C-alpha cells in the first residue's frame, strides 16, 4: 500500500508504515533542520509547504498519516462544516482527504486536543471527517503503558472510508503492556562533558536531594527530586519530552547521579526509535525529538490499520 507522510518531522510514521511493507509516495515538512535529518535517514526530500500544495498534484495513495498542529477554529462552530477549518493546518489535511479520497487515515496530536477550545476543536474535526465520508475511532494512549518509559499522552485517531464497508469497530488500539526497558537501559556509559549541568544547577539539585533525604540511583531525574506537588517515585520513567527541550536549560531531563542531561540519542531511544536512526546534536536535535511520535505505538496502530483495510 502507498501512504503520504504529512508534517513528517523525523519520519516516525514512515518507519511504522514501511515496517508494514507500505511505500511512502509523498512527504511534507517546512523546518529546514528537520528536513535535513529526514533526508539523512530516508534519502528523501520532505521539503514542501502543505499550505501551498495543490492536493491534486499529490500522487495517489491509500493512507494519509500525520501529526498536524492543533489550532483553534473560527467562531462559526459546526455551521460551516468543512469551510470552518480554513486558516488551520487541519484544513489542509481535510482538503487532501477530499481531493484524493484515500482508503484510510491515521492522525496524531497532543492529548489537549480533546478539550482544546472547550472541546469545540475536536468536535469540528470529527464532524468534518464524518462529512468527508470517513468512519473514525480515536483514543488517548500513554507511552509508559505501552512498553516505553516516558509519561507521554497522545491522541491517536484512525479513519476508514465509509464506502469500503469495513466496520471501524473492528479496529483495536494496542493493548497495554509492561515496560520493555527503563531509563537505566538507554544510558550511554561514555558521555562528553558538554552534557554536564552547570555548577549552580548541580548545587541546587544536591540541596533538594539532601533536604528531602532522597536515595539516588542511576536513573533518578532532577525533575523528580524538585517536585513538590507529587510523590517522589524514582521509577525509571521519563517525563514527557517536548519541543521545549530545544530552548535548553532545565527542559532537557537531567540525571541526578551523573549530573548531566540526557543526550539527544538517549532521548531518541525514549521515543522508541531504532539505534540505526541518525540524529544531530544540540538544541535543534532536542526540539526535533520532542516534536516526534512514539514509534512503537504508531507501528502497532499502523499494523492494525493496514491489516484491516488490506
C-alpha positions as CSV (number, residue, x, y, z in Angstrom):
1,X,0.0,0.0,0.0
2,X,1.0,3.6,-0.5
3,X,0.9,6.3,2.1
4,X,1.7,10.0,2.5
5,X,3.7,11.4,5.4
6,X,2.4,14.8,6.3
7,X,4.1,17.1,8.8
8,X,6.7,14.4,8.5
9,X,9.2,15.5,11.1
10,X,11.7,12.8,11.9
11,X,9.6,10.2,10.0
12,X,8.2,8.2,12.8
13,X,5.1,7.4,10.8
14,X,7.3,6.5,7.8
15,X,9.2,4.0,9.9
16,X,5.9,2.5,11.2
17,X,4.3,2.0,7.7
18,X,7.5,0.9,5.9
19,X,7.6,-1.9,8.5
20,X,4.2,-2.9,7.2
21,X,5.8,-3.1,3.6
22,X,4.0,0.1,2.6
23,X,5.6,2.7,0.3
24,X,5.9,6.4,1.0
25,X,4.9,8.4,-2.1
26,X,4.9,11.9,-0.6
27,X,6.1,13.7,2.5
28,X,5.9,17.3,3.6
29,X,7.9,19.4,6.1
30,X,8.9,23.1,6.3
31,X,11.6,23.1,9.0
32,X,15.0,23.0,7.2
33,X,16.8,21.3,10.1
34,X,14.2,18.6,10.3
35,X,14.2,18.2,6.5
36,X,18.0,17.6,6.7
37,X,17.5,14.9,9.4
38,X,14.8,13.2,7.4
39,X,17.0,13.2,4.3
40,X,19.9,11.7,6.2
41,X,17.7,8.8,7.3
42,X,15.4,8.1,4.3
43,X,17.4,9.6,1.4
44,X,14.2,11.5,0.5
45,X,13.5,15.2,0.4
46,X,10.5,16.1,2.6
47,X,10.6,19.9,1.9
48,X,7.1,21.0,1.0
49,X,4.8,23.6,2.4
50,X,1.5,21.8,2.6
51,X,-0.4,25.1,2.8
52,X,0.5,26.0,-0.8
53,X,0.5,22.5,-2.3
54,X,-2.4,21.6,-4.7
55,X,-3.8,18.3,-3.3
56,X,-4.4,17.1,-6.9
57,X,-0.6,17.2,-7.5
58,X,0.0,14.7,-4.8
59,X,0.4,11.1,-6.1
60,X,-2.4,8.7,-5.5
61,X,-2.2,6.8,-2.1
62,X,-4.1,4.6,0.2
63,X,-3.3,6.0,3.7
64,X,-2.8,9.6,4.9
65,X,-0.9,10.0,8.1
66,X,0.5,12.8,10.1
67,X,0.6,14.7,13.4
68,X,-0.9,18.0,12.5
69,X,-0.5,21.1,14.8
70,X,-3.6,21.8,16.9
71,X,-5.1,25.3,16.2
72,X,-8.4,26.9,17.2
73,X,-11.2,27.1,14.7
74,X,-13.5,30.0,13.9
75,X,-16.4,31.0,16.0
76,X,-18.7,29.6,13.3
77,X,-18.5,26.3,15.1
78,X,-20.1,23.5,13.1
79,X,-22.3,25.7,11.0
80,X,-19.8,26.0,8.2
81,X,-18.5,22.4,8.3
82,X,-15.5,21.9,6.0
83,X,-15.1,25.7,5.5
84,X,-14.9,26.2,9.2
85,X,-11.4,24.7,9.3
86,X,-9.9,27.4,6.9
87,X,-6.9,29.0,8.4
88,X,-5.9,25.9,10.3
89,X,-3.5,23.2,9.2
90,X,-6.2,20.6,9.6
91,X,-7.9,22.3,6.7
92,X,-5.0,21.1,4.5
93,X,-5.4,17.6,5.8
94,X,-9.1,17.7,5.1
95,X,-8.5,19.2,1.6
96,X,-6.2,16.3,0.7
97,X,-8.8,13.8,2.0
98,X,-11.5,15.5,0.0
99,X,-9.4,15.5,-3.2
100,X,-7.7,12.2,-3.1
101,X,-10.2,10.1,-1.1
102,X,-7.7,7.6,0.3
103,X,-8.9,4.4,1.9
104,X,-7.8,5.4,5.4
105,X,-6.1,8.0,7.6
106,X,-4.0,8.0,10.8
107,X,-3.7,11.2,12.8
108,X,-1.8,12.0,15.9
109,X,-2.0,15.0,18.3
110,X,-1.4,16.1,21.9
111,X,-3.9,14.9,24.5
112,X,-5.1,18.5,24.8
113,X,-6.9,18.3,21.5
114,X,-9.7,16.5,23.4
115,X,-10.5,19.6,25.4
116,X,-9.0,22.3,23.2
117,X,-11.2,25.4,22.9
118,X,-13.7,23.8,25.3
119,X,-13.9,20.7,23.1
120,X,-15.0,22.6,20.0
121,X,-11.8,22.0,18.1
122,X,-12.2,18.2,18.3
123,X,-16.0,18.4,17.6
124,X,-15.3,20.3,14.4
125,X,-12.6,18.0,13.3
126,X,-14.7,14.8,13.8
127,X,-17.7,16.4,12.1
128,X,-15.6,17.3,9.1
129,X,-14.1,13.8,8.9
130,X,-17.6,12.4,9.0
131,X,-18.8,14.8,6.3
132,X,-15.8,13.7,4.1
133,X,-17.1,10.2,4.2
134,X,-15.0,8.5,6.9
135,X,-15.8,6.4,9.9
136,X,-13.3,7.1,12.7
137,X,-12.1,5.8,16.1
138,X,-9.7,7.6,18.5
139,X,-8.1,7.1,21.9
140,X,-5.6,8.8,24.2
141,X,-2.6,6.5,24.9
142,X,0.2,7.0,27.4
143,X,3.6,5.7,26.2
144,X,4.5,4.3,29.6
145,X,1.6,1.9,29.4
146,X,2.8,0.5,26.1
147,X,6.4,-0.5,26.8
148,X,8.1,2.9,26.6
149,X,9.4,4.6,29.8
150,X,8.0,8.0,29.1
151,X,4.9,9.7,30.5
152,X,3.6,10.8,27.1
153,X,-0.1,11.0,26.5
154,X,-1.1,11.5,22.9
155,X,-4.4,11.4,20.9
156,X,-4.4,8.8,18.1
157,X,-7.2,8.7,15.5
158,X,-7.7,6.3,12.6
159,X,-10.4,6.5,9.9
160,X,-11.7,4.3,7.1
161,X,-13.7,5.4,4.1
162,X,-17.3,4.6,4.6
163,X,-18.0,3.1,1.1
164,X,-15.4,0.4,1.8
165,X,-18.0,-1.1,4.2
166,X,-15.3,-2.0,6.8
167,X,-16.6,-1.9,10.4
168,X,-14.3,0.6,12.1
169,X,-15.2,-1.0,15.4
170,X,-13.1,-4.0,14.3
171,X,-10.1,-1.8,14.7
172,X,-8.4,-2.3,18.1
173,X,-5.8,0.1,19.6
174,X,-2.8,-1.6,21.2
175,X,-3.3,-3.4,24.5
176,X,-1.4,-2.1,27.5
177,X,1.8,-4.0,28.3
178,X,4.7,-3.9,30.8
179,X,7.7,-1.7,30.2
180,X,10.2,-3.3,27.9
181,X,13.0,-1.2,29.3
182,X,13.7,1.7,31.7
183,X,15.8,4.9,31.7
184,X,18.9,3.0,33.0
185,X,18.7,0.7,30.0
186,X,19.1,3.5,27.5
187,X,22.0,5.3,29.1
188,X,25.4,5.6,27.3
189,X,28.4,5.0,29.5
190,X,30.8,7.4,27.9
191,X,29.2,10.9,27.6
192,X,31.1,14.1,26.8
193,X,31.4,16.9,29.4
194,X,29.3,19.2,27.3
195,X,26.2,17.4,28.7
196,X,27.2,18.2,32.4
197,X,25.0,20.6,34.3
198,X,26.2,24.0,35.4
199,X,27.8,24.3,38.9
200,X,24.7,26.4,40.1
201,X,22.3,23.7,38.8
202,X,24.4,21.0,40.5
203,X,24.3,22.8,43.8
204,X,20.6,23.3,43.7
205,X,19.9,19.7,42.8
206,X,22.2,18.5,45.6
207,X,20.3,20.7,48.1
208,X,16.9,19.1,47.1
209,X,18.4,15.7,47.4
210,X,19.7,16.5,50.9
211,X,16.6,18.3,52.2
212,X,14.3,15.6,51.0
213,X,16.6,12.8,52.0
214,X,16.3,11.1,48.6
215,X,18.1,7.9,47.7
216,X,19.6,8.5,44.3
217,X,20.2,5.8,41.7
218,X,21.4,5.7,38.1
219,X,18.1,6.8,36.7
220,X,16.9,9.4,39.2
221,X,15.9,12.5,37.4
222,X,16.2,16.1,38.6
223,X,12.5,16.9,37.9
224,X,11.6,14.2,40.4
225,X,13.7,15.5,43.3
226,X,12.5,19.1,42.6
227,X,8.8,18.1,42.5
228,X,6.8,19.3,45.4
229,X,3.3,18.6,44.3
230,X,3.6,14.9,43.6
231,X,5.0,11.9,45.4
232,X,8.6,11.0,44.6
233,X,8.6,7.8,42.5
234,X,12.1,7.3,41.1
235,X,10.5,4.7,38.8
236,X,12.8,4.9,35.8
237,X,10.1,6.6,33.7
238,X,10.9,9.9,31.9
239,X,8.6,13.0,31.9
240,X,7.2,13.9,28.6
241,X,9.9,15.0,26.1
242,X,8.7,18.2,24.5
243,X,9.9,20.7,21.8
244,X,10.8,23.0,24.7
245,X,14.0,20.9,25.1
246,X,15.1,23.0,22.1
247,X,15.3,26.0,24.4
248,X,17.9,24.4,26.6
249,X,18.1,24.9,30.4
250,X,16.2,22.5,32.6
251,X,13.8,21.4,29.8
252,X,16.1,18.5,28.9
253,X,15.8,15.8,31.6
254,X,18.8,15.7,34.0
255,X,20.3,12.6,35.6
256,X,21.0,13.4,39.3
257,X,23.7,10.8,40.0
258,X,25.6,11.7,36.8
259,X,24.8,15.4,37.0
260,X,24.2,15.6,33.2
261,X,21.5,16.0,30.7
262,X,20.2,13.1,28.7
263,X,21.9,13.1,25.3
264,X,20.0,13.5,22.0
265,X,20.4,9.8,21.2
266,X,19.1,8.8,24.7
267,X,16.1,11.0,24.2
268,X,15.6,9.4,20.8
269,X,15.6,5.9,22.5
270,X,12.8,7.2,24.8
271,X,10.7,7.7,21.7
272,X,11.3,4.1,20.5
273,X,13.5,5.0,17.5
274,X,15.9,2.3,16.3
275,X,19.6,2.5,17.1
276,X,20.3,3.0,13.4
277,X,18.5,6.3,13.3
278,X,20.8,9.2,12.8
279,X,20.2,12.4,14.8
280,X,22.3,15.5,15.1
281,X,23.4,17.3,18.3
282,X,22.3,20.5,20.0
283,X,19.1,22.3,20.7
284,X,17.6,21.7,17.2
285,X,18.0,18.0,17.7
286,X,16.3,18.0,21.1
287,X,13.5,20.0,19.6
288,X,13.1,17.5,16.8
289,X,12.8,14.6,19.2
290,X,10.3,16.4,21.4
291,X,8.1,17.0,18.4
292,X,8.2,13.4,17.2
293,X,5.9,10.4,17.7
294,X,6.4,7.3,19.8
295,X,7.5,4.9,17.1
296,X,6.4,1.5,18.7
297,X,2.9,2.8,19.4
298,X,2.5,4.2,15.9
299,X,3.8,1.0,14.5
300,X,1.3,-1.1,16.3
301,X,-1.6,1.1,15.1
302,X,-0.2,1.1,11.6
303,X,-0.1,-2.7,11.6
304,X,-3.7,-3.0,12.7
305,X,-4.9,-0.4,10.2
306,X,-3.1,-2.0,7.2
307,X,-4.4,-5.4,8.2
308,X,-8.0,-4.1,8.4
309,X,-8.1,-2.4,5.0
310,X,-6.0,-4.9,3.0
